[in-house]
Amino acid sequence: MMHAVIKTGGKQYKVSPGDKLNVETLLVESGEDVVFDEVLLINDGSNIDVGEPLLAGAKVTAKVIEHGRGDKIRIIKFKRRKHYKRQMGHRQNYTRVEIIGVEKG
């Protein structure tokens, strides 16, 4: 089975055709296709191509499923006996994509 390692949003993801994953927010409408051209590695089952750092001409195409927000993360700072307590929450935005294909180049 063919898979690749791509870089987007400052993170790296191992992807195969048919995978669904959440990536950092992309400025693309739902239902449209997006191309990830920062491909670090491609494995087609018998041959492994590794970029230095990127593979020239390689690309991974994906379809945007939806945009959303992750679960709330609670941030709490507390010092006992000092009347000090700070609370904050955070929800990270994401774009859910489905990988369509991996091309060598």
Sequence and secondary structure as in RCSB ss.txt:
>XXXX:A:sequence
MMHAVIKTGGKQYKVSPGDKLNVETLLVESGEDVVFDEVLLINDGSNIDVGEPLLAGAKVTAKVIEHGRGDKIRI
IKFKRRKHYKRQMGHRQNYTRVEIIGVEKG
>XXXX:A:secstr
  EEEEEETTEEEEE TT EEEES  S  TT EEEE  EEEEE SS EEE SSS TT EEEEEEEEEEE   EEE
EEEETTTTEEEEEEE  EEEEEEEEEEE  
